[in-house]
Amino acid sequence: MGGPKMFLEAVKERASEAQCLGARQYNLVCLLSKDGGKAITLKVQMQNEETLFYRMGRNAKFNILVMDYCVRKQLGLGTIHFVGPDGKTLGETKTPQGLGMKDGDVIDALCHQING
């Protein structure tokens, strides 16, 4: 199999209370895998927007986070890119572990600017 399967319910904020107690209260989105591997919490922020926190597996690919964020913010996938704590754009096939990210790291969501 090509990596851990993601809970579809988690993307829809239907994670069990055991995984994310009070998730809605703190803008926490849980994207945990069924294999129960170690998880990481990442902060995704966009200028003048509400900050979201993502709890996801360390080996989960960022494409799940990117798709969920764009749906929640009603943004097109091609209109935004994500920059990690090292200042580099996050590839959708990369993982937090592969990039050496730590719990609490911040990801900046940046809109592409046209004629600016």
KEKE-3310 file (N, C-alpha, C; in steps of 0.2 Angstrom, whole numbers, plus 5000, padded with zeros to 4 digits):
npx = (5004:5002:5006:4999:4981:4969:4958:4942:4932:4939:4943:4932:4929:4925:4931:4935:4931:4942:4953:4953:4950:4938:4940:4933:4931:4944:4948:4955:4960:4959:4969:4972:4980:4975:4984:4989:5001:5014:5009:5008:5006:5002:5003:4993:4993:4986:4987:4977:4967:4958:4967:4972:4974:4982:4981:4991:4997:5015:5020:5011:5006:5007:4997:4984:4982:4983:4972:4961:4963:4961:4947:4940:4943:4938:4945:4954:4964:4976:4978:4985:4999:5010:5021:5034:5042:5056:5056:5054:5044:5031:5030:5017:5018:5027:5031:5028:5038:5048:5053:5058:5050:5044:5033:5021:5026:5025:5015:5014:5001:5000:4993:4993:4999:4992:4998:5005)
npy = (4994:5012:5020:5028:5026:5039:5045:5049:5055:5063:5073:5080:5085:5075:5068:5056:5059:5054:5056:5070:5080:5092:5098:5107:5118:5124:5127:5116:5104:5087:5075:5061:5045:5028:5019:5023:5030:5041:5058:5075:5092:5106:5123:5133:5148:5163:5179:5191:5181:5168:5157:5140:5124:5110:5093:5079:5064:5061:5055:5058:5064:5081:5085:5082:5091:5103:5102:5101:5113:5123:5120:5123:5137:5141:5142:5141:5128:5131:5144:5147:5145:5135:5139:5133:5132:5134:5143:5138:5133:5121:5105:5095:5082:5079:5076:5079:5073:5070:5083:5087:5093:5100:5098:5110:5119:5132:5135:5145:5151:5157:5169:5169:5183:5194:5205:5213)
npz = (5000:4997:5008:5024:5026:5026:5037:5031:5038:5047:5039:5037:5050:5059:5068:5081:5099:5106:5099:5096:5107:5109:5097:5088:5095:5096:5083:5077:5066:5063:5055:5056:5054:5051:5056:5068:5071:5076:5079:5074:5078:5068:5064:5054:5045:5039:5032:5039:5042:5050:5061:5058:5066:5063:5066:5062:5055:5056:5045:5035:5019:5013:5004:5008:5019:5012:5002:5011:5018:5008:5004:5016:5017:5005:4993:4978:4972:4965:4968:4980:4990:5001:5014:5023:5040:5036:5026:5013:5000:5003:4996:4989:4990:5000:5018:5035:5043:5034:5031:5043:5052:5068:5082:5083:5074:5062:5047:5033:5024:5008:4997:4979:4970:4959:4946:4956)
capx = (5000:5006:5006:4993:4975:4967:4950:4938:4928:4943:4943:4925:4929:4921:4936:4932:4934:4948:4958:4954:4945:4937:4943:4930:4932:4951:4950:4959:4958:4962:4970:4976:4980:4972:4989:4990:5007:5015:5006:5012:5002:5005:4999:4993:4991:4986:4986:4970:4962:4958:4972:4969:4979:4981:4985:4991:5003:5021:5022:5005:5008:5004:4992:4978:4981:4982:4965:4957:4963:4958:4940:4938:4944:4935:4951:4956:4971:4981:4978:4988:5005:5011:5028:5036:5046:5062:5055:5053:5037:5030:5028:5011:5020:5032:5028:5032:5044:5053:5055:5061:5046:5043:5027:5020:5029:5020:5015:5011:4997:5001:4989:4997:4997:4992:4999:5006)
capy = (5000:5018:5025:5027:5028:5044:5045:5054:5058:5068:5079:5083:5086:5070:5064:5054:5063:5051:5058:5077:5082:5099:5101:5113:5124:5127:5127:5110:5099:5081:5071:5056:5039:5023:5015:5025:5032:5047:5064:5082:5098:5111:5129:5136:5154:5167:5186:5193:5176:5164:5152:5133:5120:5103:5087:5074:5059:5063:5053:5060:5069:5088:5086:5081:5097:5108:5101:5103:5121:5126:5119:5127:5144:5142:5145:5137:5124:5135:5151:5148:5140:5135:5140:5130:5136:5136:5148:5135:5130:5114:5101:5091:5075:5079:5074:5083:5070:5071:5090:5088:5098:5099:5100:5117:5123:5137:5135:5151:5151:5164:5169:5172:5190:5196:5212:5217)
capz = (5000:4997:5014:5028:5024:5030:5039:5028:5043:5050:5035:5038:5057:5063:5072:5088:5104:5109:5094:5096:5111:5109:5091:5085:5100:5095:5076:5076:5061:5064:5049:5058:5050:5055:5059:5075:5071:5080:5076:5075:5077:5064:5064:5047:5046:5033:5034:5040:5042:5056:5061:5059:5068:5060:5069:5057:5056:5054:5038:5030:5014:5014:5000:5012:5022:5007:5000:5017:5020:5002:5004:5021:5015:4999:4989:4972:4974:4961:4970:4986:4991:5008:5015:5029:5044:5033:5021:5007:4998:5004:4991:4992:4992:5006:5024:5041:5045:5029:5031:5049:5056:5075:5085:5084:5068:5058:5040:5031:5018:5004:4990:4973:4969:4951:4945:4962)
cpx = (5004:5005:4999:4987:4972:4960:4947:4934:4933:4943:4937:4924:4924:4926:4933:4935:4940:4954:4959:4948:4944:4940:4940:4931:4939:4953:4955:4956:4962:4963:4974:4975:4977:4978:4991:4997:5008:5012:5010:5006:5005:5000:4999:4989:4991:4984:4979:4965:4963:4964:4969:4975:4977:4985:4985:4997:5009:5023:5016:5008:5004:4998:4985:4977:4980:4975:4960:4957:4959:4950:4937:4938:4941:4940:4952:4963:4976:4982:4982:4994:5006:5019:5029:5040:5053:5062:5054:5046:5036:5027:5022:5013:5025:5028:5032:5038:5050:5056:5058:5057:5045:5036:5026:5023:5023:5021:5012:5008:4997:4997:4994:4994:4998:4993:5001:5013)
cpy = (5006:5023:5024:5029:5034:5043:5051:5058:5064:5074:5083:5085:5082:5065:5062:5058:5060:5054:5066:5080:5090:5102:5107:5119:5128:5127:5121:5105:5093:5077:5065:5049:5033:5018:5017:5028:5039:5053:5070:5087:5104:5117:5132:5143:5158:5174:5187:5187:5172:5158:5145:5129:5113:5098:5081:5070:5062:5061:5054:5065:5076:5089:5086:5088:5103:5108:5103:5110:5125:5126:5123:5134:5146:5145:5139:5134:5128:5142:5152:5143:5141:5135:5137:5135:5138:5141:5145:5133:5123:5110:5096:5084:5074:5078:5079:5080:5071:5078:5092:5093:5095:5101:5107:5122:5127:5136:5141:5150:5157:5163:5172:5179:5191:5203:5216:5218)
cpz = (5000:5002:5018:5025:5029:5032:5035:5033:5046:5046:5036:5046:5061:5066:5079:5093:5107:5105:5095:5100:5111:5102:5088:5089:5098:5088:5075:5072:5062:5057:5051:5054:5054:5058:5066:5076:5075:5076:5078:5074:5073:5064:5057:5048:5039:5035:5034:5040:5049:5055:5062:5062:5065:5064:5064:5058:5053:5047:5033:5025:5015:5009:5003:5016:5017:5004:5005:5018:5014:5002:5010:5020:5009:4994:4983:4974:4971:4964:4977:4986:4999:5009:5023:5034:5041:5028:5014:5006:4999:4998:4994:4993:4997:5012:5030:5043:5040:5029:5038:5054:5063:5077:5086:5079:5065:5051:5038:5024:5014:4998:4985:4971:4961:4951:4951:4963)
residu = (MET:GLY:GLY:PRO:LYS:MET:PHE:LEU:GLU:ALA:VAL:LYS:GLU:ARG:ALA:SER:GLU:ALA:GLN:CYS:LEU:GLY:ALA:ARG:GLN:TYR:ASN:LEU:VAL:CYS:LEU:LEU:SER:LYS:ASP:GLY:GLY:LYS:ALA:ILE:THR:LEU:LYS:VAL:GLN:MET:GLN:ASN:GLU:GLU:THR:LEU:PHE:TYR:ARG:MET:GLY:ARG:ASN:ALA:LYS:PHE:ASN:ILE:LEU:VAL:MET:ASP:TYR:CYS:VAL:ARG:LYS:GLN:LEU:GLY:LEU:GLY:THR:ILE:HIS:PHE:VAL:GLY:PRO:ASP:GLY:LYS:THR:LEU:GLY:GLU:THR:LYS:THR:PRO:GLN:GLY:LEU:GLY:MET:LYS:ASP:GLY:ASP:VAL:ILE:ASP:ALA:LEU:CYS:HIS:GLN:ILE:ASN:GLY)
# end
